[in-house]
Amino acid sequence: MAACALRRGLLSTVSKYNNKHTHRILSVVDSSVGFEVNRPRLQCRACGLPGAVQPRRFMSSRPEGKILETVGVFEAVKQHGKYETGQLFLHSVFGYRGIVLFPWHARLYDRDITPPMSDSKPEPPGAHGSKEVKGKTHTYYQVLIDTRDCPHISQRSQTEAVTFLANHDDSRALYAIPGLDYVSHEDILPYNSTEQAPIQHELFERFLTHNPAKSPPFTARDTLKAWQEKNHPWLELSDVHRETTENIRVTVIPFYMGMREAQNSHVYWWRYCIRLENMGNEVVQLRERHWRIFSLSGTLETVRGRGVVGREPVLSKEQPAFQYSSHVSLQAPSGHMWGTFRIERTDGTHFDVRIPPFSLESNKDDKAPPAGYTF
């Protein structure tokens, strides 16, 4: 596959891979970052012609007269296997710089793929359609986002999307760890750097140490291993749900957050991360949301509202994706959610995009509260 990535403007969008070619991403144009890229001589499977061999550096002027710096060299994208702790990368959709902390192995339930009847996930009560969906193992990564890039992606992706329930004796209901994200394997564009601290984040030096004898040259400190083990139940990514309607793909990742007691009853909390992605060329805008929330206690709640998290994002070819997180609580240990997004075209017409049904499960050990941001 060829990768032709272009970070337009201020870290807006990286273009998609071209399935017809084998060349890797070789250049990046960015108003805040420049890359020096070495091109291997590769042969294109589609046309049979050899690729270029000359290293190329692309830079453009930066706002306020700031000077660009070369920050790294792209590496080959991994088609098989996984990226290791310490791997530097660009996000192929949102364009930010990041570093891999550790992988998660999730079950991806893709409703765009028609599966055999075995190994499939049944539809929750009342959800649209009757199709059962087969799950397949898919790799995601817990990553740190470079804080220098956060201001440029905040309109397209929340940079405080990973939240925890506060401890029982804390007056706050929730708190977030800024610059922590989950990234799918295919969204990783790996690169390397000669800098000892190429990512700016307050947890970078707490979690990772520079080891030039290793590849990648950043290894996990005991602090990261202890934090991962202590917070595993509250960070773990287990199920991912995906469905496309009229070229708008919706991906949902639910996370169980824990249980709290309130007014002599148990309240169970989940957060869910949603990504909308425009896979076509037509410019559209999200206008409304419509949720159906079913609880094991037998209640069915309907939620309607304008936009999501106070926004009505536009999805275009230049900026095709929007990602956000929200929360839901039930007075039962499990339930289901599903619904639709109302999308508006430029001519004023509307259509509904399906949100794939997903389960809310509380099968984790609730004896210990989340450790969250402690070390």
MARMIDREN-382850 format. One record per residue: residue in one letter; chain; x, y, z of N, C-alpha, C in turn. Coordinates in steps of 0.05 Angstrom, whole numbers, always signed. Layout:
 rest kette    n_X    n_Y    n_Z   ca_X   ca_Y   ca_Z    c_X    c_Y    c_Z
    A     A      X      Y      Z      X      Y      Z      X      Y      Z
...
END
This chain:
 rest kette    n_X    n_Y    n_Z   ca_X   ca_Y   ca_Z    c_X    c_Y    c_Z
    M     A    +17    -24     +0     +0     +0     +0    +18    +25     +0
    A     A     +9    +44    -14    +23    +69    -14    +12    +87     +8
    A     A    +29   +101    +21    +19   +120    +40    +27   +148    +30
    C     A     +8   +165    +27    +13   +192    +18     +1   +210    +39
    A     A    +16   +217    +59     +4   +232    +81    +10   +261    +79
    L     A    -10   +277    +83     -6   +306    +81    -20   +318   +105
    R     A     -4   +330   +123    -16   +343   +146    -21   +372   +138
    R     A    -46   +378   +130    -53   +404   +119    -57   +423   +142
    G     A    -49   +449   +137    -53   +470   +157    -39   +463   +182
    L     A    -54   +465   +204    -43   +460   +231    -52   +432   +240
    L     A    -37   +412   +233    -42   +385   +241    -71   +377   +237
    S     A    -81   +381   +213   -109   +375   +209   -115   +346   +201
    T     A   -104   +337   +179   -111   +311   +169    -88   +298   +154
    V     A    -86   +272   +157    -66   +257   +142    -82   +240   +121
    S     A    -74   +242    +97    -90   +228    +76    -87   +197    +80
    K     A   -106   +183    +68   -108   +154    +71    -88   +140    +54
    Y     A    -83   +115    +61    -66    +98    +45    -79    +93    +18
    N     A    -63    +90     -3    -73    +82    -29    -68    +52    -32
    N     A    -90    +37    -34    -88     +8    -34    -74     -4    -58
    K     A    -70    +12    -80    -59     +2   -104    -29     +1   -105
    H     A    -15    +14    -86    +14    +17    -88    +27     +7    -63
    T     A    +54     +3    -65    +69     -7    -42    +87    +14    -30
    H     A    +88    +38    -41   +105    +59    -30    +95    +68     -3
    R     A   +113    +73    +15   +105    +84    +42   +104   +114    +41
    I     A    +93   +125    +63    +92   +154    +65   +120   +164    +65
    L     A   +125   +184    +49   +152   +193    +45   +156   +223    +50
    S     A   +134   +237    +53   +137   +266    +58   +114   +276    +74
    V     A   +119   +297    +90    +98   +309   +105   +101   +339   +102
    V     A    +79   +352    +95    +78   +381    +94    +62   +390   +118
    D     A    +73   +408   +133    +60   +416   +158    +69   +444   +165
    S     A    +51   +460   +175    +58   +487   +183    +71   +487   +211
    S     A    +73   +464   +224    +86   +464   +250   +108   +443   +252
    V     A   +109   +424   +233   +129   +403   +235   +139   +396   +208
    G     A   +165   +391   +206   +177   +381   +181   +190   +354   +186
    F     A   +188   +337   +166   +201   +310   +168   +222   +307   +146
    E     A   +244   +295   +154   +264   +287   +134   +259   +257   +130
    V     A   +255   +249   +105   +246   +222    +99   +264   +208    +80
    N     A   +273   +184    +86   +289   +168    +68   +270   +150    +52
    R     A   +273   +150    +26   +256   +133     +9   +271   +107     +1
    P     A   +261    +84     +8   +272    +59     -2   +264    +56    -31
    R     A   +279    +40    -46   +271    +34    -74   +251    +11    -73
    L     A   +226    +17    -77   +205     -2    -77   +192     -4   -104
    Q     A   +181    -27   -111   +168    -30   -136   +138    -29   -131
    C     A   +124    -14   -148    +95    -11   -145    +81    -36   -157
    R     A    +65    -49   -141    +51    -73   -150    +31    -66   -172
    A     A    +21    -42   -173     +0    -35   -193    +13    -29   -220
    C     A    +35    -14   -220    +46     -5   -246    +73    -18   -252
    G     A    +86    -31   -232   +112    -44   -236   +136    -26   -238
    L     A   +132     +0   -233   +154    +18   -235   +168    +21   -208
    P     A   +195    +24   -209   +209    +28   -184   +204    +55   -171
    G     A   +206    +56   -145   +201    +81   -130   +226    +98   -130
    A     A   +223   +123   -122   +245   +141   -120   +263   +134    -96
    V     A   +289   +142    -98   +307   +134    -77   +319   +158    -62
    Q     A   +312   +182    -72   +325   +206    -60   +310   +214    -34
    P     A   +325   +219    -12   +313   +229    +12   +300   +256     +5
    R     A   +277   +262    +17   +264   +287    +12   +255   +300    +38
    R     A   +257   +326    +39   +249   +341    +62   +229   +362    +53
    F     A   +206   +362    +66   +185   +382    +59   +180   +399    +83
    M     A   +181   +425    +79   +175   +444   +100   +159   +467    +89
    S     A   +144   +479   +106   +129   +503    +98   +130   +523   +120
    S     A   +123   +548   +113   +125   +570   +133   +107   +565   +156
    R     A   +115   +573   +179   +101   +569   +204    +89   +596   +213
    P     A    +66   +596   +227    +54   +621   +236    +74   +637   +253
    E     A    +72   +663   +252    +87   +681   +269   +117   +679   +263
    G     A   +124   +670   +239   +152   +669   +232   +169   +649   +245
    K     A   +157   +629   +258   +173   +609   +272   +186   +590   +252
    I     A   +210   +580   +259   +225   +564   +241   +219   +534   +246
    L     A   +216   +520   +224   +210   +491   +226   +235   +476   +233
    E     A   +231   +453   +245   +253   +435   +252   +246   +407   +242
    T     A   +266   +393   +232   +262   +365   +225   +259   +349   +251
    V     A   +238   +333   +253   +234   +319   +278   +237   +289   +276
    G     A   +239   +277   +252   +243   +249   +251   +243   +238   +223
    V     A   +246   +212   +221   +248   +198   +196   +227   +175   +196
    F     A   +210   +175   +175   +189   +154   +175   +201   +126   +172
    E     A   +187   +107   +184   +194    +79   +182   +172    +64   +167
    A     A   +177    +39   +159   +157    +23   +145   +134    +17   +164
    V     A   +110    +18   +153    +86    +11   +169    +86    -19   +172
    K     A    +79    -28   +196    +77    -57   +201    +51    -69   +191
    Q     A    +53    -87   +173    +29   -101   +163    +22   -125   +181
    H     A    +43   -135   +195    +39   -158   +213    +53   -152   +239
    G     A    +43   -164   +260    +55   -160   +287    +46   -134   +298
    K     A    +59   -126   +320    +50   -101   +334    +73    -83   +339
    Y     A    +67    -58   +345    +88    -38   +352    +94    -41   +382
    E     A   +120    -36   +388   +129    -40   +415   +127    -14   +431
    T     A   +128    -18   +458   +129     +5   +476   +152    +24   +467
    G     A   +147    +50   +466   +167    +69   +458   +167    +76   +429
    Q     A   +148    +65   +413   +147    +71   +384   +136    +99   +380
    L     A   +151   +117   +366   +141   +143   +359   +123   +140   +334
    F     A   +103   +157   +332    +85   +155   +309    +70   +182   +304
    L     A    +60   +184   +280    +40   +204   +273    +13   +191   +271
    H     A     -8   +204   +281    -35   +193   +278    -44   +198   +249
    S     A    -52   +177   +235    -58   +180   +206    -83   +196   +201
    V     A   -100   +199   +220   -125   +214   +216   -123   +242   +228
    F     A   -114   +244   +253   -114   +270   +268    -87   +284   +266
    G     A    -66   +270   +258    -41   +283   +252    -23   +289   +275
    Y     A    -30   +282   +300    -13   +289   +322    +10   +270   +325
    R     A    +32   +280   +338    +54   +263   +346    +48   +248   +372
    G     A    +57   +223   +374    +52   +208   +399    +72   +186   +402
    I     A    +69   +172   +424    +87   +150   +430    +71   +127   +443
    V     A    +77   +103   +435    +62    +79   +445    +71    +72   +473
    L     A    +51    +69   +491    +57    +59   +518    +55    +29   +520
    F     A    +33    +18   +511    +29    -12   +510     +5    -18   +493
    P     A     +3    -43   +483    -19    -51   +466    -42    -63   +482
    W     A    -66    -62   +469    -90    -76   +478   -100    -94   +455
    H     A   -110   -117   +462   -121   -135   +442   -152   -135   +446
    A     A   -166   -123   +427   -195   -119   +429   -209   -138   +410
    R     A   -235   -141   +414   -252   -155   +395   -267   -134   +379
    L     A   -262   -134   +352   -275   -115   +335   -299   -127   +322
    Y     A   -323   -115   +327   -348   -124   +315   -355   -104   +293
    D     A   -350   -112   +268   -353    -95   +245   -379   -103   +231
    R     A   -400    -86   +233   -425    -92   +221   -425    -88   +190
    D     A   -403    -78   +179   -401    -75   +150   -392   -101   +137
    I     A   -384   -121   +154   -375   -147   +143   -397   -167   +150
    T     A   -406   -182   +130   -426   -202   +134   -412   -228   +143
    P     A   -417   -237   +168   -403   -260   +178   -419   -286   +176
    P     A   -406   -309   +180   -421   -334   +185   -434   -332   +212
    M     A   -452   -351   +218   -468   -349   +242   -452   -355   +267
    S     A   -430   -370   +265   -414   -377   +288   -398   -353   +298
    D     A   -390   -353   +323   -373   -333   +335   -383   -305   +330
    S     A   -409   -301   +334   -421   -274   +329   -434   -264   +354
    K     A   -438   -238   +354   -449   -224   +377   -478   -219   +372
    P     A   -497   -228   +390   -525   -224   +385   -533   -195   +389
    E     A   -555   -188   +376   -565   -160   +377   -579   -155   +404
    P     A   -575   -132   +416   -589   -126   +441   -618   -122   +436
    P     A   -635   -124   +457   -664   -122   +453   -671    -94   +442
    G     A   -687    -94   +421   -698    -69   +410   -679    -54   +392
    A     A   -655    -65   +387   -636    -51   +370   -645    -54   +341
    H     A   -636    -35   +324   -643    -36   +296   -630    -60   +282
    G     A   -645    -72   +264   -634    -95   +249   -634   -120   +266
    S     A   -627   -142   +253   -626   -168   +266   -601   -183   +261
    K     A   -581   -169   +248   -556   -182   +240   -539   -188   +264
    E     A   -528   -212   +265   -508   -219   +285   -481   -213   +273
    V     A   -462   -204   +290   -437   -194   +281   -414   -211   +292
    K     A   -396   -219   +275   -373   -235   +284   -351   -217   +293
    G     A   -339   -224   +316   -317   -208   +326   -290   -220   +318
    K     A   -271   -202   +312   -244   -211   +306   -224   -195   +323
    T     A   -201   -207   +329   -182   -194   +346   -168   -171   +331
    H     A   -166   -148   +344   -154   -124   +332   -137   -110   +353
    T     A   -114    -99   +344    -96    -87   +363   -100    -57   +364
    Y     A   -103    -47   +389   -103    -18   +395    -80    -12   +413
    Y     A    -73    +14   +416    -50    +21   +433    -58    +44   +452
    Q     A    -48    +42   +476    -50    +64   +495    -26    +82   +488
    V     A    -31   +108   +484    -10   +126   +475    -11   +152   +490
    L     A    +12   +166   +489    +13   +193   +498    +13   +212   +474
    I     A     -2   +234   +476     -2   +254   +455    +17   +277   +462
    D     A    +32   +286   +442    +50   +308   +446    +34   +333   +453
    T     A    +39   +346   +475    +23   +369   +484    +25   +392   +465
    R     A    +47   +394   +449    +49   +415   +430    +28   +414   +408
    D     A    +18   +389   +403     -2   +385   +382    -30   +387   +391
    C     A    -35   +386   +417    -62   +386   +428    -79   +410   +419
    P     A    -68   +435   +419    -85   +457   +411    -94   +455   +382
    H     A    -79   +441   +365    -86   +439   +337   -106   +417   +331
    I     A   -111   +399   +349   -130   +377   +344   -154   +379   +362
    S     A   -155   +399   +380   -177   +399   +400   -204   +403   +387
    Q     A   -206   +414   +363   -232   +417   +350   -241   +391   +335
    R     A   -222   +372   +333   -229   +347   +319   -228   +323   +337
    S     A   -214   +324   +359   -212   +301   +378   -206   +311   +406
    Q     A   -221   +301   +425   -216   +309   +453   -189   +298   +462
    T     A   -174   +316   +475   -148   +307   +486   -149   +300   +516
    E     A   -174   +301   +527   -178   +292   +554   -200   +272   +555
    A     A   -199   +253   +537   -220   +233   +533   -219   +210   +552
    V     A   -195   +205   +564   -192   +182   +582   -198   +192   +611
    T     A   -221   +184   +622   -229   +193   +648   -232   +170   +667
    F     A   -231   +177   +693   -233   +158   +715   -254   +168   +735
    L     A   -266   +149   +749   -282   +156   +772   -263   +164   +794
    A     A   -269   +185   +808   -253   +193   +831   -256   +173   +854
    N     A   -237   +172   +872   -239   +154   +895   -263   +162   +912
    H     A   -272   +143   +929   -296   +147   +944   -295   +172   +962
    D     A   -271   +179   +972   -269   +202   +990   -262   +228   +975
    D     A   -264   +227   +948   -258   +251   +932   -285   +264   +925
    S     A   -285   +291   +927   -310   +305   +921   -316   +307   +891
    R     A   -296   +302   +874   -300   +302   +845   -313   +276   +836
    A     A   -331   +278   +817   -343   +254   +806   -324   +240   +786
    L     A   -311   +256   +769   -294   +246   +748   -269   +263   +746
    Y     A   -247   +251   +736   -224   +267   +729   -211   +254   +705
    A     A   -196   +270   +690   -184   +261   +665   -154   +262   +666
    I     A   -141   +246   +650   -113   +247   +645   -108   +260   +618
    P     A   -100   +285   +617    -96   +298   +591    -75   +284   +573
    G     A    -81   +283   +547    -61   +273   +529    -58   +243   +529
    L     A    -78   +228   +537    -77   +199   +537    -99   +190   +517
    D     A    -92   +171   +499   -110   +164   +478   -108   +134   +471
    Y     A   -128   +124   +457   -128    +97   +446   -126    +99   +416
    V     A   -107    +85   +403   -103    +87   +374   -103    +60   +362
    S     A   -118    +57   +340   -119    +31   +325    -93    +27   +310
    H     A    -86     +2   +306    -61     -5   +292    -58     +9   +265
    E     A    -80    +10   +250    -78    +21   +223    -76    +51   +223
    D     A    -80    +64   +246    -76    +93   +248    -48   +102   +256
    I     A    -30    +82   +259     -3    +88   +267    +15    +92   +242
    L     A    +28   +115   +240    +49   +120   +220    +75   +123   +235
    P     A    +91   +101   +236   +115   +102   +254   +137   +119   +243
    Y     A   +153   +131   +261   +177   +145   +254   +197   +142   +276
    N     A   +222   +150   +271   +242   +150   +292   +255   +177   +294
    S     A   +268   +182   +316   +280   +208   +321   +306   +204   +337
    T     A   +324   +223   +333   +349   +222   +348   +347   +237   +375
    E     A   +325   +250   +379   +321   +265   +404   +317   +246   +428
    Q     A   +327   +253   +451   +323   +237   +475   +296   +241   +487
    A     A   +284   +264   +482   +256   +269   +491   +240   +281   +468
    P     A   +233   +265   +448   +219   +275   +425   +190   +282   +429
    I     A   +178   +273   +451   +150   +278   +457   +149   +295   +483
    Q     A   +133   +316   +482   +129   +333   +505   +103   +325   +519
    H     A   +105   +313   +542    +82   +305   +559    +93   +302   +587
    E     A    +77   +310   +607    +87   +308   +634    +93   +280   +644
    L     A    +81   +260   +630    +85   +232   +638   +107   +218   +622
    F     A   +118   +232   +602   +138   +219   +584   +162   +209   +600
    E     A   +174   +226   +616   +198   +217   +631   +191   +200   +655
    R     A   +167   +201   +665   +159   +183   +686   +155   +155   +676
    F     A   +145   +153   +652   +138   +126   +641   +159   +114   +624
    L     A   +177   +130   +612   +196   +119   +592   +224   +130   +597
    T     A   +243   +114   +589   +271   +122   +592   +285   +117   +565
    H     A   +304   +135   +559   +319   +132   +533   +340   +111   +535
    N     A   +339    +92   +516   +359    +70   +515   +367    +66   +486
    P     A   +389    +80   +478   +397    +79   +450   +404    +51   +440
    A     A   +409    +32   +457   +416     +5   +449   +391    -10   +440
    K     A   +367     +0   +445   +342    -14   +438   +330     -1   +413
    S     A   +312    -16   +401   +296     -6   +379   +267    -14   +383
    P     A   +249     +5   +387   +254    +34   +389   +270    +41   +414
    P     A   +284    +64   +415   +303    +70   +436   +290    +82   +462
    F     A   +265    +75   +467   +251    +83   +491   +239    +59   +504
    T     A   +245    +53   +529   +236    +30   +543   +219    +38   +567
    A     A   +202    +20   +576   +184    +26   +598   +199    +26   +625
    R     A   +193    +46   +641   +203    +47   +668   +185    +29   +685
    D     A   +195    +22   +709   +178     +7   +728   +153    +22   +735
    T     A   +154    +49   +734   +131    +65   +740   +108    +59   +720
    L     A   +114    +57   +694    +94    +51   +674    +82    +23   +679
    K     A    +99     +4   +684    +90    -24   +688    +72    -25   +712
    A     A    +79    -12   +734    +63    -12   +758    +36     +2   +753
    W     A    +37    +25   +739    +12    +40   +733     -7    +24   +716
    Q     A     +5    +10   +696    -12     -6   +678    -25    -29   +694
    E     A    -10    -42   +711    -21    -64   +726    -42    -55   +746
    K     A    -38    -32   +758    -56    -23   +779    -82    -13   +766
    N     A    -81     -1   +742   -104    +10   +730   -116     -6   +707
    H     A   -106    -31   +704   -114    -48   +682   -144    -50   +679
    P     A   -160    -55   +701   -189    -58   +698   -203    -33   +687
    W     A   -191    -10   +691   -205    +15   +684   -194    +27   +658
    L     A   -172    +16   +648   -161    +24   +622   -167     +4   +600
    E     A   -172    -21   +608   -174    -42   +588   -194    -37   +566
    L     A   -186    -41   +542   -203    -39   +519   -210    -67   +510
    S     A   -235    -75   +510   -242   -103   +504   -259   -105   +478
    D     A   -280    -88   +474   -297    -90   +451   -297    -64   +435
    V     A   -296    -67   +409   -298    -44   +391   -321    -50   +371
    H     A   -338    -30   +366   -361    -34   +348   -360    -14   +326
    R     A   -366    -23   +301   -363     -6   +278   -386    -11   +258
    E     A   -396    +11   +247   -417     +9   +226   -417    +33   +208
    T     A   -422    +29   +182   -422    +51   +163   -450    +54   +151
    T     A   -459    +79   +150   -484    +86   +136   -479   +109   +117
    E     A   -484   +105    +92   -481   +126    +71   -453   +140    +74
    N     A   -432   +124    +75   -405   +133    +76   -397   +147   +102
    I     A   -413   +146   +122   -406   +157   +149   -402   +133   +167
    R     A   -377   +129   +175   -370   +106   +192   -369   +115   +221
    V     A   -383    +99   +238   -384   +105   +267   -370    +82   +281
    T     A   -351    +89   +298   -337    +69   +314   -342    +76   +344
    V     A   -349    +56   +359   -355    +59   +388   -338    +41   +404
    I     A   -326    +52   +426   -310    +36   +444   -320    +42   +473
    P     A   -333    +22   +485   -343    +26   +513   -322    +17   +533
    F     A   -322    +31   +556   -304    +24   +578   -320    +24   +605
    Y     A   -316     +3   +620   -328     +3   +647   -310    +19   +666
    M     A   -323    +36   +682   -308    +54   +700   -310    +46   +729
    G     A   -330    +31   +737   -333    +23   +765   -361    +29   +776
    M     A   -364    +22   +801   -390    +25   +815   -387    +43   +839
    R     A   -407    +60   +843   -408    +77   +867   -435    +74   +880
    E     A   -436    +78   +906   -461    +77   +921   -473   +106   +923
    A     A   -498   +108   +918   -512   +134   +919   -541   +129   +929
    Q     A   -548   +142   +951   -575   +139   +963   -583   +110   +966
    N     A   -566    +95   +978   -571    +67   +985   -575    +49   +960
    S     A   -564    +57   +937   -566    +41   +913   -539    +41   +899
    H     A   -534    +22   +882   -510    +20   +867   -513    +33   +840
    V     A   -494    +50   +833   -494    +63   +807   -469    +54   +792
    Y     A   -473    +43   +768   -451    +33   +752   -445    +53   +729
    W     A   -419    +58   +725   -411    +79   +706   -395    +67   +683
    W     A   -400    +78   +659   -384    +72   +635   -377    +98   +621
    R     A   -355    +98   +607   -350   +119   +587   -349   +105   +560
    Y     A   -356   +120   +540   -355   +109   +513   -342   +130   +494
    C     A   -324   +121   +477   -310   +137   +458   -322   +132   +430
    I     A   -329   +154   +416   -342   +151   +390   -325   +167   +370
    R     A   -321   +154   +347   -308   +168   +324   -327   +167   +300
    L     A   -333   +190   +289   -347   +192   +264   -327   +198   +242
    E     A   -329   +184   +219   -310   +189   +198   -324   +189   +171
    N     A   -320   +210   +156   -332   +212   +129   -314   +198   +109
    M     A   -324   +175    +99   -309   +159    +80   -313   +168    +51
    G     A   -331   +187    +46   -337   +196    +19   -326   +224    +14
    N     A   -336   +237     -7   -327   +263    -15   -346   +286     -8
    E     A   -371   +279     -1   -391   +299     +5   -387   +311    +32
    V     A   -390   +338    +34   -387   +352    +60   -414   +349    +75
    V     A   -413   +340   +100   -437   +336   +116   -432   +348   +144
    Q     A   -453   +351   +159   -451   +362   +186   -470   +347   +205
    L     A   -459   +339   +228   -475   +326   +248   -493   +347   +262
    R     A   -519   +341   +263   -538   +360   +274   -551   +350   +300
    E     A   -558   +324   +302   -573   +314   +325   -563   +286   +332
    R     A   -568   +279   +357   -563   +252   +367   -589   +241   +378
    H     A   -592   +215   +376   -615   +201   +386   -606   +174   +398
    W     A   -607   +172   +425   -597   +148   +439   -621   +133   +451
    R     A   -617   +106   +451   -634    +88   +466   -617    +73   +486
    I     A   -623    +74   +511   -607    +62   +532   -624    +42   +548
    F     A   -617    +17   +546   -632     -4   +559   -616    -15   +583
    S     A   -629    -16   +606   -617    -26   +630   -627    -54   +637
    L     A   -610    -70   +650   -618    -96   +658   -641    -96   +678
    S     A   -644    -73   +691   -667    -70   +710   -693    -68   +696
    G     A   -693    -66   +669   -718    -66   +653   -726    -38   +643
    T     A   -710    -18   +648   -717     +9   +639   -705    +14   +611
    L     A   -720    +30   +595   -711    +38   +568   -713    +68   +567
    E     A   -690    +81   +564   -689   +110   +564   -683   +121   +536
    T     A   -696   +142   +528   -691   +155   +503   -678   +183   +508
    V     A   -657   +188   +494   -643   +214   +497   -640   +227   +469
    R     A   -650   +251   +466   -647   +266   +442   -634   +293   +447
    G     A   -619   +303   +428   -607   +329   +433   -592   +339   +408
    R     A   -585   +365   +409   -570   +377   +387   -540   +369   +389
    G     A   -529   +361   +367   -500   +356   +366   -490   +336   +386
    V     A   -464   +337   +392   -451   +320   +411   -431   +337   +427
    V     A   -430   +333   +452   -412   +348   +470   -411   +378   +463
    G     A   -434   +389   +458   -437   +418   +452   -427   +426   +424
    R     A   -422   +407   +406   -412   +414   +380   -429   +401   +358
    E     A   -428   +413   +335   -441   +402   +311   -420   +400   +289
    P     A   -402   +380   +291   -378   +380   +273   -385   +376   +244
    V     A   -369   +389   +227   -370   +386   +198   -350   +365   +190
    L     A   -358   +346   +174   -340   +324   +164   -336   +328   +134
    S     A   -312   +334   +126   -305   +339    +98   -282   +321    +90
    K     A   -275   +323    +64   -252   +307    +54   -226   +316    +67
    E     A   -224   +342    +73   -200   +353    +85   -198   +346   +115
    Q     A   -221   +347   +129   -222   +340   +157   -245   +320   +161
    P     A   -239   +295   +156   -261   +275   +154   -271   +264   +180
    A     A   -257   +268   +202   -263   +254   +227   -268   +272   +251
    F     A   -284   +263   +269   -289   +276   +294   -291   +254   +316
    Q     A   -278   +258   +338   -277   +238   +359   -283   +251   +386
    Y     A   -300   +238   +402   -307   +249   +428   -313   +226   +448
    S     A   -314   +233   +473   -321   +214   +494   -344   +225   +511
    S     A   -360   +207   +522   -381   +215   +540   -385   +193   +560
    H     A   -405   +196   +578   -409   +177   +600   -438   +170   +603
    V     A   -443   +147   +614   -470   +138   +620   -469   +122   +647
    S     A   -490   +124   +662   -492   +109   +687   -519    +95   +688
    L     A   -519    +71   +700   -543    +54   +704   -544    +45   +732
    Q     A   -568    +40   +742   -572    +28   +768   -576     -2   +764
    A     A   -559    -14   +747   -558    -42   +742   -531    -49   +732
    P     A   -521    -73   +735   -493    -80   +728   -489    -83   +698
    S     A   -510    -82   +682   -505    -84   +653   -529    -72   +638
    G     A   -525    -68   +612   -545    -57   +594   -535    -55   +566
    H     A   -550    -41   +549   -542    -37   +521   -548     -8   +513
    M     A   -534     +1   +492   -539    +27   +480   -538    +24   +450
    W     A   -555    +40   +436   -554    +42   +407   -568    +68   +400
    G     A   -568    +75   +374   -581    +99   +366   -574   +108   +339
    T     A   -578   +135   +333   -572   +146   +307   -561   +175   +311
    F     A   -546   +184   +291   -539   +212   +288   -553   +223   +264
    R     A   -565   +246   +267   -578   +260   +244   -557   +277   +230
    I     A   -552   +271   +205   -531   +284   +189   -544   +301   +167
    E     A   -534   +326   +163   -544   +344   +144   -525   +348   +120
    R     A   -536   +346    +96   -520   +352    +72   -519   +382    +66
    T     A   -502   +389    +47   -500   +418    +41   -525   +429    +28
    D     A   -541   +412    +16   -566   +421     +4   -589   +423    +24
    G     A   -584   +417    +49   -604   +419    +70   -619   +393    +76
    T     A   -615   +373    +60   -628   +347    +65   -614   +332    +87
    H     A   -628   +313    +99   -618   +298   +122   -619   +268   +118
    F     A   -602   +254   +133   -604   +225   +134   -594   +216   +162
    D     A   -602   +193   +170   -595   +182   +196   -572   +162   +193
    V     A   -552   +165   +210   -529   +146   +210   -532   +129   +235
    R     A   -531   +103   +232   -534    +85   +254   -510    +84   +272
    I     A   -515    +84   +298   -494    +79   +318   -495    +50   +325
    P     A   -474    +34   +321   -476     +5   +325   -483     -1   +354
    P     A   -500    -20   +359   -507    -28   +386   -483    -39   +401
    F     A   -481    -32   +426   -459    -42   +442   -468    -48   +471
    S     A   -455    -67   +483   -462    -75   +510   -448    -58   +531
    L     A   -461    -55   +554   -449    -43   +577   -446    -65   +598
    E     A   -422    -74   +603   -418    -97   +621   -400    -88   +644
    S     A   -406    -99   +667   -390    -93   +692   -378   -118   +703
    N     A   -363   -132   +686   -352   -157   +695   -324   -154   +706
    K     A   -317   -130   +716   -291   -126   +728   -293   -128   +758
    D     A   -271   -131   +772   -270   -132   +801   -273   -104   +812
    D     A   -294   -100   +828   -300    -74   +839   -289    -69   +867
    K     A   -273    -88   +877   -265    -86   +905   -246    -63   +909
    A     A   -229    -57   +889   -209    -35   +892   -218    -12   +874
    P     A   -218    +13   +883   -226    +35   +866   -203    +41   +846
    P     A   -209    +54   +824   -189    +61   +805   -166    +77   +817
    A     A   -142    +70   +810   -119    +84   +820   -113   +110   +804
    G     A   -124   +110   +779   -123   +135   +763    -95   +146   +760
    Y     A    -91   +170   +770    -67   +186   +764    -46   +182   +787
    T     A    -47   +160   +801    -28   +156   +822     -5   +137   +814
    F     A    +17   +139   +828    +40   +123   +820    +51   +109   +845
END
